[in-house]
Amino acid sequence: MKEVIQVIQSLSAFILIIFVLLQVRGTGFGRGSNSSSFTRRGIEKMVFKLTFVVTAIFLTMSVILLFT
């Protein structure tokens, strides 16, 4: 059981790193340097929300591993 949780935690850590790197401040997905819009749309919004989901999974697995 502990090994499964460690695998899930490792995968979520890797995915979290990818999502954070995709969210480089100021550039976004296809956003030009002269863009005045600061709202997230399309895939950028989806990646932003999925980052929080993956973070929750990572933290949950970390707490579970702490107490096992």
N, C-alpha and C positions, 0 to 999 in steps of 0.2 A: 504494500500500500504506500509506504514511504517513497519508494522508487517512482511510482506513478505520479505522485504529487511533485517530486523533484523534476520530472520530465515536463509536466504541465507548467511549472514555475519557470523552467529554462526556456521553453517555447514562448511563453508570454513575455519574458524579459527580452528575447530577441525581437519579437513582433513590436513590443513597446519602443525599442530603440529605433526600429525602422519608421514607425509612425511619428516619433518625435523629430527624426531627421527630415521627414517629409514636410514638416511644418516650419520651415525656415522662415524666420520673421521677415516680413516685408516682401517676399517674393510670391509665395503661394503657388497655386497651380495655374499657370497661364496669366498671372496677374502682371501687368506691365509696371514699369517704375513710375509712370505718371498717373496711375489709377487713384482716384479719390474715394473709391468705395472700400469700406472696411468690413463689409458683411461677408460671411462665408457662404458659399453657394456650391451646389453640386457635390463633386467628389471631395472637395476640401472640407465641406461640412461633415460628410460621412467619416472622413479620416479623423477629424476633430472629436466627434462623438465616440468613435471606436477606440480612440486613445484612452478615454475615461473608462470604457468597459474593460479594456486590457489591463489598465492600471488596477482596477478593482479585483480582477482575477489574480494578478500578481501579488497584491497585498493579502488577499485571502489565503492564497497558497503559502505565503510567508508566515502568516499567523498560525496556520494549521501545522506547518513544519516546526514552528517554535514550540508548540505544545505536544508534539508527538515524540 
